[in-house]
């Protein structure tokens, strides 16, 4: 095959598209010589094309602060006088085309409804939908007592009606695996350049231990974990600490900060046990109610959160953008 012989292009496409094994190696199927195909400049064109298979993007209101400047499919979202939402996708030639929807739902009610209406509009147009959820609302309602609704399962059932290609940025609970299939992305790497050296990693409760171990491996740092209980909803009580923090800087890691109760109680206990500076790293900063005010009055020196949710400027906060990570997962 000559380097620039366009007659072999269909064979090249078949080899690249169908001849990739699980290891990513090319197999010389279709009568083509793989080594000569790889030498062809045509391959660069095909690789560029396949890179942007999911280039069509819809970003819902709750994620509109992300990927600014990125070209998006035009969508109108308005509200009728009676309060009902109205969604219209203006590009109607989407049959069999791949569309990535980037959405979060916080606050949950209207943003979840907007997402569902958007997904329904795209499916009615015949689009092949990939969903990236920047913050998965209702994930904390993943267990029930008699008479309570299992809200997490309800949301999962609604989403899986429209697509089975779902990526979630740091899902709160693994229990949702029972109701929906998704790829979970826990963003640790974007934090690493700004975490002070010699920091001890702290898991604020039992559920945070697997996450803390990932941080421990990434930073090659010691690990301490706390045992927590909740006497009432949204109130945390630390029962014990396992590990040594005396005279050391510590980093509390968790998936989200809502009211801040767990983090504040953890910081108080760590300070009592002789910790020096106390940092916090969390993917999602909800900061409900007076959370930021209360956190500012705690022993915490700095809080690092990503921009999965829009954040206001605050001297305690450092916001880590993950737009590039979302771009990578979109491909």
JOPESUL-V541718 format. One record per helix or strand of 2 or more residues. SS is the DSSP state (a for helix, b for strand). FROM is the first residue (numbers start at 1). LEN is the number of residues. Records with the same first field share a line. If there is no record, write none. Layout:
# JOPESUL-V541718
SS: FROM-LEN, FROM-LEN
This chain:
# JOPESUL-V541718
a: 6-13, 34-5, 42-10, 61-3, 108-17, 151-10, 174-5, 189-4, 206-14, 261-12, 291-6, 323-8
b: 56-4, 75-5, 85-5, 98-6, 128-6, 166-4, 183-3, 200-4, 223-10, 235-8, 250-8, 278-8, 300-7, 317-4
